[in-house]
Amino acid sequence: MGKMKKGTKAILEAKLTAVPNPYPDRDYEVSITLPEFTCLCPISGYPDFATIHVKYIPDQSIIELKSLKLYINQFRDQSHFHEAAVNKILDDLVHCIHPRWMEVIGDFNPRGNVKTIVRVEYRPEYKKEKGQ
């Protein structure tokens, strides 16, 4: 078996990375579009393709974009239902940067005459309201 390629190794070893927010005293929105998301259907094994949209209001940290790119590419060989993939992305990003607010939308390409859009949101005050 040949040597692992540089990109494959970088994707396998990818970890989401936070960097300091240059304006932590200001509310501003960051929008990121990841148009080449892919994962595998856990039932059929066929690939699912989507555009992932991330919006957030940072607090003390922002997401380092290269780490996000590599993290997203890890999904290509993983089996996830659409809902699970989008929720996992939200959970992992929130855990990494602890934003004031975040939304992740998975806009999945149609397959078998079915179009799916999954939207999840993180609001710290919502957890407090629910007593969590």
Order of alpha helices (4+ residues) and beta strands (2+ residues): alpha-beta-beta-beta-beta-alpha-alpha-beta-beta-alpha
